[in-house]
Structures are given as structure tokens and as C-alpha cells.
Amino acid sequence: MPTPSRITVRDIAAKAGLHFTTVALALRDSPMLNAETKRRVQELAESMGYRPDPMLTALNAYRKTRSRPNYQATIAWINNWPVRAELLRIPEFGEYHRGACARAAELGYVVEEFWLHARGMTPDKLRRVLSARGIQAVIIAPQPKPGIWIDFDYSEFSALALGYSLQPTRLHVITNHHAHSMNMMIERLYGLGYRRIGMYIGKEWDAKVGHSWLSSFLLARWLHPDLADLPPVLQNDLEGSALEEWLERHRPDVVVSYGRILDQMKTMRLKIPKDIGYAGIDLLEQNRTVSGIYQNSVTIGRKAVDFLVDMIHRGERGLPAVPIRTLVESEWRIGTTVRTGTPKPRTKRKA
């Protein structure tokens, strides 16, 4: 039985009385065409049984990767921090930005920052600025606090958010797989013989990741009943005497934390990892000495651009009917701040 011939874009164009490039744009739901033309072409394509050629799509993608990209468009990076420079001073967020800029350049795009707290700037004014400049793609950078929603009209734009701090999370989101990251860390520490694992992190930072740190930490204690029941610390002010008092009272054999906590532990004249271990949840790309997890923050920025450019090509604009969460896995780094190898069991003394 002969195989039926594939319906092509030119077939649809002949039937519709349109140029084939117009049909191609309509099938991609391009904003360059009016809604009526797109609807007519898409309905005609459906009635004719049109299906995209997957091999041709793959060939076009291959050609794009082999060709030197020219400038195509600007991607807006929206900074909503009251102090503009504070956003990129957070090391992971700086790596998000670096990854996004690098990947955008590879694809012929430029990432440009727009600060929502600039004098006279409002979400509506920003929308008008972006529209006037023909900018169609928007990355919402992590927010300064959890639970912030930017009252911005997304209908003209392909947009996504980095992380969960933008609430409610009605946009597509690219972020780390925080729950799995914490679970992986606890399992690694458990395998190294640690049984008094203490978590010492900021309350707001746990909220920013949808409480994934805390929930996975508590789950690990349920999965491993021999882990000591140390109360996790969730407070915004982690530095000062509170850390020393917590260590003295609960005697963890390893601390899971981030930021300057390791430096503070060293000022207490603790020998790390001999006296106590430390595992960070915020390692940077080049950091190989501290033990813990690297969230692949540069990759998160790169994948955000990939996802956004795909949205542009598909003509996806506005708030999605079903938001998609893309979770990037972390990697464990043994470093030098935890012991290596499972300790030998203690021998019982003879009576």
C-alpha cells in the first residue's frame, strides 16, 4: 500500500491563496500576523492533515547551531531589587545572569537589564518601553523576598521566572531541583557516617525555594531513624552569637548551611572537618574546596534562554494556561570540609 504524501506548507499556501512564508509564520503563531489570518491558516492546516516534518525541523535546528549567529533581538532581564546592584551580588544569581548572557550571545541575542525601581519606572511604563523597542522576551530575575508578584501585563511577551520567589508562580519557571539537591546532600553525608546533621539556613531563603530545603531535610530524618533529632534552624539573622549557642547546645557533627557561616565557624577555632563538618548548599562553579552541592546555576541561566527562545519561535505570549517547571539537577562535591570515608565502628571496651 503506497504511503500517502505529506502535506507541506506550500500545499496549504496554494489552498489558502497565500504566500508560503505567510503560512509558515501563521503555523508558528507569529505575532507579525493578525489573529484572523493565523486562525484561518491553522484551521485549514488541521483540516488538510498537516503535521510538521520532524526531520526537517531537526535539520533547521542543526543549521542554526552550525551558522554564526547574527544579532536577532534583545531579552529583557527584569531586576526588582530596591538596590539595583544587590541582585547580582548574590553569587548564584550572578551565575544565572552570566549563563543567560553567554547562551543568548551564542544564539544571536543580547540580555539587557531593566530596573523596576529606576526613577519614574512602573510596571506599565516598562511594558511600554519594551513594546516600543520591539522586545518580546522577558526573564523575571529572582525577587528580593518571597511572595512578590509584579503587576505586569505579560500578554505581549514570552516570559518566564527564575526560581519560586515570584508569587503566585503563574509563569513558566526554571530553577534548581532543590528538594532532590537536599536529599542528595543528606544521603551523601549519611554515607560518610554523619548522624548528627544540623541544618542552619535563613527562613526567607527556604521560603524562596518553596520550603524544599526544610521538607527534604525532615524527610531524610524519617527515612533514617538513626539520625539525631536536631531541630533545624530557620531564622533570618544567622550570624552572631546564635550560631555558637546552637552548636554548643546541639553538638551537630556536620552543619548544612550557606553564605558566611563556614567563615564564622572557623573564627570559633573549630578544626574543619576534624571537629565538625560543613556542607554548603550554595557552592559556585569554580569552588572545589568547600564540600556540598553546586546547583549548576550557570546552566539554569543558559536553560532559561533556551526555553525562552523556543517560546519566541512558537509564538507563545502571555501567562500560560499550564505553567511548566524545569528543574536543573545539582552535583555533589566532596571538597575538603567533610571527612572522607565512613568512620570505623567504635570497639567496645572490656569491662
C-alpha positions as CSV (number, residue, x, y, z in Angstrom):
1,M,0.0,0.0,0.0
2,P,1.6,3.3,-1.1
3,T,2.4,5.8,1.7
4,P,0.3,9.0,1.4
5,S,2.3,12.1,0.5
6,R,3.0,14.5,3.3
7,I,1.1,17.8,3.3
8,T,3.6,20.7,3.0
9,V,3.5,24.4,3.8
10,R,3.4,25.1,0.1
11,D,0.3,22.9,-0.3
12,I,-1.5,24.9,2.4
13,A,-0.4,28.1,0.8
14,A,-1.8,27.1,-2.6
15,K,-5.1,26.1,-1.0
16,A,-5.3,29.4,1.1
17,G,-4.1,31.7,-1.7
18,L,-1.3,33.0,0.4
19,H,2.5,33.1,0.1
20,F,4.2,30.1,1.8
21,T,6.2,32.4,4.1
22,T,2.9,33.8,5.5
23,V,1.6,30.3,6.1
24,A,4.9,29.3,7.9
25,L,4.5,32.4,10.1
26,A,0.9,31.5,10.8
27,L,1.7,27.9,11.8
28,R,4.3,29.3,14.3
29,D,1.6,31.6,15.7
30,S,3.8,34.6,14.9
31,P,2.8,38.0,16.3
32,M,3.7,39.5,12.9
33,L,0.3,38.3,11.6
34,N,-3.2,39.3,12.7
35,A,-5.3,36.8,14.7
36,E,-7.8,36.1,11.9
37,T,-5.1,35.1,9.3
38,K,-3.5,32.8,11.8
39,R,-6.8,31.2,12.8
40,R,-7.8,30.6,9.1
41,V,-4.4,29.1,8.2
42,Q,-4.2,26.9,11.3
43,E,-7.8,25.6,10.8
44,L,-7.0,24.9,7.1
45,A,-3.8,23.0,8.0
46,E,-5.7,20.9,10.5
47,S,-8.4,20.0,8.0
48,M,-5.8,19.0,5.4
49,G,-4.0,16.8,8.0
50,Y,-0.8,18.8,8.1
51,R,1.9,17.7,10.5
52,P,5.4,19.3,10.8
53,D,8.2,17.2,9.4
54,P,10.3,16.2,12.4
55,M,13.4,15.6,10.2
56,L,13.2,19.0,8.6
57,T,12.8,20.6,12.0
58,A,15.9,18.8,13.2
59,L,17.8,19.9,10.1
60,N,16.8,23.5,10.6
61,A,17.9,23.4,14.2
62,Y,21.3,21.8,13.1
63,R,21.8,24.6,10.6
64,K,21.2,27.2,13.3
65,T,23.8,25.6,15.5
66,R,26.4,25.5,12.7
67,S,25.9,29.0,11.5
68,R,27.5,32.1,13.1
69,P,24.5,33.9,14.9
70,N,23.8,37.5,14.0
71,Y,22.0,39.8,16.3
72,Q,18.3,38.8,16.4
73,A,16.7,40.5,19.4
74,T,17.0,41.7,23.0
75,I,15.9,39.7,26.0
76,A,14.8,41.8,29.0
77,W,16.3,40.8,32.4
78,I,13.9,42.4,35.0
79,N,15.5,43.4,38.2
80,N,13.0,44.2,41.0
81,W,15.5,44.7,43.9
82,P,15.3,48.1,45.7
83,V,19.1,48.4,45.4
84,R,20.0,47.6,41.8
85,A,23.4,46.1,42.4
86,E,22.2,43.7,45.2
87,L,20.7,41.2,42.8
88,L,23.9,40.2,41.2
89,R,25.9,40.3,44.4
90,I,24.1,37.1,45.4
91,P,26.6,34.6,43.9
92,E,24.1,32.1,42.5
93,F,22.1,35.0,40.8
94,G,25.2,36.3,39.3
95,E,25.8,32.9,37.8
96,Y,22.2,32.8,36.5
97,H,22.9,36.1,34.7
98,R,26.3,35.0,33.4
99,G,24.8,31.8,32.0
100,A,21.9,33.6,30.4
101,C,24.2,36.2,28.8
102,A,26.5,33.6,27.4
103,R,23.8,31.4,25.9
104,A,22.0,34.4,24.5
105,A,25.1,35.5,22.7
106,E,25.5,32.1,21.2
107,L,22.0,32.3,19.8
108,G,22.4,35.9,18.5
109,Y,20.5,37.6,21.3
110,V,21.5,40.2,23.9
111,V,20.4,40.2,27.5
112,E,19.7,43.7,28.8
113,E,18.8,44.6,32.4
114,F,15.8,46.8,33.2
115,W,15.5,48.0,36.8
116,L,11.9,48.4,38.1
117,H,13.0,50.8,40.8
118,A,14.6,53.4,38.5
119,R,13.2,56.9,38.9
120,G,9.7,57.1,37.3
121,M,9.7,53.5,36.4
122,T,6.5,51.4,36.9
123,P,5.5,48.0,35.5
124,D,3.2,49.7,33.0
125,K,5.9,52.1,31.8
126,L,8.3,49.2,31.5
127,R,5.8,47.4,29.3
128,R,5.5,50.4,27.1
129,V,9.3,50.8,26.9
130,L,9.8,47.1,25.9
131,S,7.0,47.3,23.4
132,A,8.3,50.5,21.8
133,R,11.8,48.8,21.4
134,G,10.3,45.6,20.0
135,I,11.5,43.5,22.9
136,Q,9.3,40.4,23.1
137,A,11.2,38.2,25.6
138,V,11.4,38.7,29.4
139,I,13.2,36.9,32.2
140,I,12.0,37.8,35.7
141,A,15.0,37.5,37.9
142,P,14.7,36.2,41.5
143,Q,12.9,38.6,43.8
144,P,14.4,40.2,47.0
145,K,11.7,38.5,49.2
146,P,9.4,35.5,48.7
147,G,5.8,36.1,47.8
148,I,6.2,39.1,45.5
149,W,4.0,39.5,42.4
150,I,4.9,42.1,39.8
151,D,1.7,43.6,38.4
152,F,2.9,43.5,34.8
153,D,0.9,42.9,31.6
154,Y,2.6,39.8,30.1
155,S,0.2,39.5,27.2
156,E,2.7,40.9,24.6
157,F,5.7,38.9,25.8
158,S,7.3,35.5,26.0
159,A,8.2,35.4,29.7
160,L,9.5,33.1,32.4
161,A,10.7,33.4,36.0
162,L,13.9,32.2,37.7
163,G,13.0,30.5,40.9
164,Y,9.9,30.5,43.0
165,S,10.1,33.8,44.8
166,L,7.7,35.4,42.3
167,Q,4.3,34.5,43.7
168,P,1.9,33.3,42.6
169,T,4.1,31.4,40.2
170,R,1.9,31.8,37.1
171,L,4.8,31.9,34.7
172,H,7.0,29.1,33.4
173,V,9.8,28.6,35.9
174,I,13.4,27.5,35.6
175,T,15.2,26.6,38.8
176,N,17.3,24.1,40.7
177,H,15.7,20.9,41.9
178,H,16.1,22.0,45.5
179,A,14.3,19.1,47.1
180,H,16.4,16.5,45.3
181,S,19.5,18.6,46.0
182,M,19.0,18.5,49.8
183,N,18.0,14.8,49.6
184,M,21.3,14.0,47.7
185,M,23.3,16.0,50.2
186,I,21.8,14.3,53.3
187,E,22.3,10.8,51.7
188,R,26.0,11.7,50.9
189,L,26.6,12.9,54.5
190,Y,24.8,9.8,55.9
191,G,27.1,7.6,53.7
192,L,30.1,9.4,55.2
193,G,29.0,8.3,58.7
194,Y,27.4,11.6,59.9
195,R,24.5,11.0,62.2
196,R,24.1,14.4,63.9
197,I,23.3,16.5,60.8
198,G,22.3,20.1,61.6
199,M,20.5,22.4,59.1
200,Y,21.2,26.2,59.7
201,I,19.6,28.3,56.9
202,G,17.6,31.5,56.5
203,K,13.8,31.4,56.8
204,E,13.3,33.6,53.8
205,W,15.7,31.6,51.7
206,D,13.8,28.4,52.5
207,A,10.6,30.1,51.6
208,K,12.1,31.3,48.3
209,V,12.6,27.6,47.2
210,G,9.1,26.6,48.3
211,H,10.4,25.1,51.6
212,S,12.2,22.4,49.6
213,W,15.2,22.6,51.9
214,L,13.2,22.0,55.1
215,S,10.9,19.4,53.7
216,S,13.7,17.2,52.3
217,F,15.7,17.6,55.5
218,L,12.8,16.4,57.6
219,L,12.0,13.5,55.1
220,A,15.6,12.3,55.5
221,R,15.2,12.1,59.2
222,W,12.1,9.9,58.7
223,L,13.9,7.7,56.2
224,H,16.9,7.3,58.6
225,P,15.6,6.8,62.2
226,D,19.2,6.6,63.5
227,L,19.7,10.3,62.6
228,A,19.8,12.6,65.7
229,D,16.6,14.7,66.1
230,L,18.4,18.0,65.9
231,P,16.0,21.0,65.4
232,P,16.6,22.7,62.1
233,V,17.3,26.4,62.4
234,L,15.2,28.7,60.2
235,Q,15.8,32.3,61.0
236,N,16.7,35.4,59.0
237,D,19.7,36.5,61.2
238,L,22.1,33.6,61.0
239,E,25.3,35.3,62.1
240,G,26.5,36.4,65.6
241,S,26.2,34.5,68.8
242,A,23.1,32.5,67.7
243,L,25.3,30.1,65.7
244,E,27.8,29.5,68.5
245,E,24.9,28.9,71.0
246,W,23.2,26.4,68.7
247,L,26.4,24.5,68.1
248,E,27.2,24.3,71.8
249,R,23.7,23.2,72.7
250,H,23.0,20.6,70.0
251,R,26.5,19.4,69.1
252,P,26.0,18.6,65.4
253,D,28.8,16.6,63.7
254,V,28.2,18.4,60.4
255,V,26.4,21.7,59.5
256,V,24.4,22.2,56.3
257,S,24.3,25.9,55.6
258,Y,25.4,28.7,53.1
259,G,26.9,32.1,52.9
260,R,29.4,33.2,55.6
261,I,28.6,30.5,58.1
262,L,31.7,28.5,57.3
263,D,33.9,31.6,57.9
264,Q,32.1,32.2,61.2
265,M,32.7,28.6,62.3
266,K,36.4,29.0,61.5
267,T,36.6,32.1,63.8
268,M,35.4,29.8,66.6
269,R,38.7,27.9,66.3
270,L,36.9,24.8,65.1
271,K,39.0,22.4,63.1
272,I,37.1,21.6,60.0
273,P,36.4,18.7,59.2
274,K,38.2,17.2,62.3
275,D,36.0,18.8,64.9
276,I,32.9,19.3,62.8
277,G,32.0,19.1,59.1
278,Y,30.5,21.7,56.9
279,A,28.4,21.2,53.7
280,G,27.3,24.2,51.7
281,I,24.1,24.5,49.6
282,D,25.4,27.4,47.6
283,L,28.7,26.4,46.0
284,L,29.8,28.3,42.9
285,E,31.0,26.9,39.6
286,Q,34.7,27.3,40.4
287,N,34.5,26.4,44.1
288,R,36.1,23.0,44.6
289,T,37.4,23.2,48.1
290,V,34.2,23.5,50.1
291,S,32.1,20.4,50.4
292,G,28.4,20.4,49.4
293,I,26.3,20.9,46.3
294,Y,26.7,23.0,43.2
295,Q,23.3,24.0,41.9
296,N,24.5,24.3,38.3
297,S,23.5,28.0,38.5
298,V,25.2,28.8,35.2
299,T,23.2,26.0,33.5
300,I,20.0,27.4,35.0
301,G,20.7,30.7,33.2
302,R,21.5,29.0,30.0
303,K,18.4,26.8,30.0
304,A,16.2,29.8,30.8
305,V,17.4,31.4,27.5
306,D,16.9,28.1,25.6
307,F,13.3,27.8,26.9
308,L,12.6,31.5,26.2
309,V,13.9,31.4,22.6
310,D,11.8,28.3,22.0
311,M,8.7,30.2,23.2
312,I,9.6,33.0,20.8
313,H,9.8,30.6,17.9
314,R,6.5,29.1,18.9
315,G,4.8,32.5,19.3
316,E,3.9,31.8,22.9
317,R,2.9,35.0,24.7
318,G,1.2,35.9,28.0
319,L,0.5,33.9,31.0
320,P,0.4,30.1,30.2
321,A,-2.7,28.1,30.8
322,V,-0.4,25.4,32.4
323,P,2.9,26.7,33.8
324,I,5.8,24.4,33.3
325,R,8.5,23.9,35.9
326,T,12.0,23.0,34.6
327,L,14.3,21.6,37.4
328,V,18.0,21.5,36.9
329,E,19.9,18.9,39.0
330,S,22.7,19.7,41.4
331,E,26.1,17.9,41.6
332,W,27.8,16.8,44.8
333,R,31.3,18.0,45.5
334,I,33.3,16.2,48.2
335,G,35.6,19.1,48.8
336,T,37.7,19.3,52.0
337,T,35.2,20.4,54.7
338,V,33.7,17.0,55.4
339,R,35.6,13.8,56.2
340,T,36.2,11.3,53.5
341,G,35.3,7.7,54.1
342,T,33.0,6.1,56.5
343,P,34.5,6.1,60.1
344,K,35.3,2.7,61.6
345,P,32.8,1.5,64.2
346,R,34.0,2.0,67.8
347,T,35.1,-1.1,69.6
348,K,33.6,-1.8,73.0
349,R,35.8,-1.6,75.9
350,K,36.2,-4.7,78.0
351,A,34.7,-4.4,81.5
